[in-house]
């Protein structure tokens, strides 16, 4: 059974940093494309960043230059380093693993609050 568990969310002041982690149980991690999504109050869930099994990355325009996605296949973990955080980055952040059509798994989410 595949499980994704996010951690690292919390309260941070504008301009601050947080690092989110997502640990994936099961044997799929090395083959999975991993993504970070977020959903703010009253908003649709949106892609923040993703990383292929080969390490290619992609970012939403709103976070380019501030966020960095990475993965450690030995630890079955994907990270999202978030720097220069803004109030509009506040949201619940979700981790997603995708093996292919119909094989998509989500974590439970971790709250990020950006406020002074």
Backbone torsions as a table, in degrees:
resi	resn	phi	psi	omega
1	UNK	NA	135.9	-178.1
2	UNK	-93.4	130.3	175.2
3	UNK	-133.1	141.1	176.7
4	UNK	-119.1	129.7	-179.2
5	UNK	-127.3	114.9	178.1
6	UNK	-89.8	154.1	173.6
7	UNK	-155.2	167.6	175.4
8	UNK	105.6	-5.8	177.9
9	UNK	-71.5	171.4	179.1
10	UNK	161.4	-164.7	-179.8
11	UNK	-100.3	131.3	179.3
12	UNK	-141.8	149.6	177.4
13	UNK	-77.9	154.1	174.3
14	UNK	-53.2	136.7	-175.9
15	UNK	89.8	-9.8	-178.6
16	UNK	-83.2	-175.6	-176.5
17	UNK	-131.4	152.5	171.5
18	UNK	-144.2	152.4	171.7
19	UNK	-122.7	120.2	176.5
20	UNK	-93.0	146.7	176.4
21	UNK	-127.2	149.8	175.9
22	UNK	-138.4	114.7	178.7
23	UNK	-98.5	132.4	-177.7
24	UNK	-111.2	122.0	176.1
25	UNK	-86.6	162.5	-177.7
26	UNK	93.2	-176.1	-172.0
27	UNK	-106.8	17.1	-172.1
28	UNK	-91.1	-16.1	-162.7
29	UNK	-55.2	-47.7	-176.1
30	UNK	-60.6	-24.4	-178.1
31	UNK	-98.6	-5.6	-171.6
32	UNK	-95.6	141.3	165.0
33	UNK	-80.0	134.0	-176.2
34	UNK	-114.1	144.5	-179.9
35	UNK	-140.8	153.2	171.2
36	UNK	-113.0	130.3	177.9
37	UNK	-124.6	163.3	175.5
38	UNK	-143.0	154.2	178.0
39	UNK	-138.7	113.6	177.3
40	UNK	-89.0	168.4	-179.5
41	UNK	-57.5	125.7	178.3
42	UNK	72.6	11.0	-177.3
43	UNK	-118.2	161.4	174.7
44	UNK	-79.3	155.3	175.7
45	UNK	-67.2	135.8	-177.0
46	UNK	-132.2	151.5	176.5
47	UNK	-70.9	134.2	174.3
48	UNK	-101.5	-52.1	-179.1
49	UNK	-162.7	151.2	172.6
50	UNK	-141.7	165.2	-177.1
51	UNK	-144.4	130.1	-179.3
52	UNK	-77.1	172.1	176.9
53	UNK	-62.3	-25.4	178.9
54	UNK	-88.8	-4.7	175.6
55	UNK	100.1	1.9	176.6
56	UNK	-71.9	138.5	-174.7
57	UNK	-117.9	158.5	-180.0
58	UNK	-147.9	140.2	-176.5
59	UNK	-131.8	148.4	168.4
60	UNK	-66.8	146.1	-178.5
61	UNK	-56.9	-34.1	-175.0
62	UNK	-67.8	-16.8	-176.9
63	UNK	-118.3	-2.8	-179.2
64	UNK	-58.2	133.6	-179.9
65	UNK	85.5	-10.1	-180.0
66	UNK	-117.0	-33.3	-177.6
67	UNK	-110.5	148.6	177.0
68	UNK	-135.1	125.5	176.6
69	UNK	-101.1	140.7	178.6
70	UNK	-150.3	166.6	-179.8
71	UNK	-141.0	149.0	175.7
72	UNK	-124.3	100.2	-174.9
73	UNK	-66.5	-27.4	178.6
74	UNK	-68.7	-25.2	-178.6
75	UNK	-107.4	3.8	-178.0
76	UNK	52.9	40.9	-171.9
77	UNK	-132.0	138.5	171.3
78	UNK	-116.1	143.1	-176.1
79	UNK	-120.0	155.0	169.7
80	UNK	-133.1	106.4	175.4
81	UNK	-86.6	122.5	-176.4
82	UNK	-117.6	115.3	179.0
83	UNK	-116.6	163.3	179.3
84	UNK	49.3	49.4	-176.2
85	UNK	-65.9	144.9	-179.1
86	UNK	-119.3	157.6	177.5
87	UNK	-55.0	-33.0	-179.2
88	UNK	-73.5	-7.5	173.7
89	UNK	-81.1	-10.0	-179.2
90	UNK	-63.0	130.1	-176.4
91	UNK	-179.1	173.5	165.8
92	UNK	-89.4	127.2	-178.3
93	UNK	-102.0	130.8	-177.2
94	UNK	-118.8	144.7	175.0
95	UNK	-101.5	139.6	179.0
96	UNK	-130.9	139.1	173.5
97	UNK	-117.4	133.6	-179.6
98	UNK	-131.1	124.2	175.5
99	UNK	-97.7	-27.2	-176.9
100	UNK	165.4	-179.4	-179.5
101	UNK	-54.6	125.7	179.2
102	UNK	85.3	-4.1	179.5
103	UNK	-122.3	75.0	-178.5
104	UNK	-126.0	134.1	-176.7
105	UNK	-129.7	142.4	-177.8
106	UNK	-123.1	150.1	169.4
107	UNK	-86.0	-179.4	-175.4
108	UNK	-87.7	-12.7	178.0
109	UNK	96.9	152.5	175.3
110	UNK	-136.9	135.7	-173.9
111	UNK	-82.2	132.1	171.7
112	UNK	-118.3	124.1	178.9
113	UNK	-119.7	127.8	179.9
114	UNK	-118.2	109.2	-175.1
115	UNK	-159.5	147.7	175.6
116	UNK	-93.6	NA	NA
